[in-house]
Amino acid sequence: MQSTMAKTLAFPKERRQEVKQLTDFIISQWTSGVLKHLEENPPTEADWEKVGDKKAEYLEGKHLEHIYGTTLIAALMVSNWLILIQQGDGRCDVFYEDGTVDQPIPWDDRCFENVTTSLCDEDAAQSIRSCVIDTSLQPVIACYLGSDGVEDSYRTMEGTHVFYRELSCELVERPVSEFLDYLEGYFPDFSRNGSGDDVSVAGIVDVEGLSDHVQEFRDSASAYELNEEFEYHNARLISMSRKYGILKRRLDTAQTAYETCERTCVDTQKALLSLEKRLQEKVAEDETTDSDDADGGSSDNAWKLARQGFFRPVRELLGSQSEQAGEIRRRLETLRSQAEQLRSQLEQEQQQCDSLREKYKEAEQEFTEYDALRQRIQDKCDRIRSQLDRISGGDIPDEDQR
């Protein structure tokens, strides 16, 4: 039968007919099986309640196969022909002799998130997808079929490819019994830590053909993990950029406010020192005037003038001296008042400066800590880049050599 089918598959038109007959047969057999099971296991009242609005239709015997429903993904190797068929979600990864990977079955865009096509669909016979590969032209070393629980465990489809690459390496490196034990322990953890969905995998593999690509596949898996780690850290850096900018602006604003206030304090202090110097000079001048009055020097001069008959000049001299002393004292009081105001102003400015210094130090500490965290993440990204360069053949020394 295989040789007859293989000959038929060599011709495109007959190939399409052969695949159509195969898929129609599968759908027919599945439908017959469903109806037989339904006849032998009639739904209970509880089962009928679960079907919702379709209950009346089903009770009339219409579309009973819709009560069931399943996806299908299958591979059949006939001589040098690999036949792939699919209805619903899941993925088929095909690895070629050169180590490249492809998903040759056309994708159905109606399959997304939790929505999928099924063998119970009315158009299943028309919408089922298929692909036939001539392995004499495109030698295949592995064909893996996996439920959607595999691909949903990864952020990108490359993760699905890496999953099958690593599975291939384990298959090559482990004896059959050990490999089966490995799968039994691996898949439950994989499902639990990944999509949480059931994981089913089947495959047709050429172990000898895969063995030539073990190191390549291992490197690819390492590169993928590093890329995922890089994307995670890089995403953190991007998400941190807004807060980083806010903290930097806050630091710059606090620093500018503090430094401006500090300069104002210095200017006020200089003005106060200058004023206190003038005040000291005026105090000394006032003391000199008082001393002259106490010694009688001015009075003696006045009395000398008086004895000589110059009474008017005496009065003018005494009056002038009195006005001068009064003016000195008034200026002295003004300077003292100004000095007191400057001292009060300086005290307020220093208090404000102390407050701004605290705000500046707080902003500086918060920014420094956040910047250090950001730099640590950036360092991780840089190290990952170096590791990726080494995997791809770059001549970059290990971390312990740097």
PyMOL commands that set and color helices and strands:
alter all, ss='L'
color gray80, all
select helices_A, chain A and resi 2-9+12-40+45-50+52-59+64-67+124-127+148-151+157-173+176-193+207-211+214-295+297-307+311-391+399-401
alter helices_A, ss='H'
color red, helices_A
select strands_A, chain A and resi 72-78+81-87+91-96+101-102+129-134+140-146+201-205
alter strands_A, ss='S'
color yellow, strands_A
deselect
rebuild
show_as cartoon
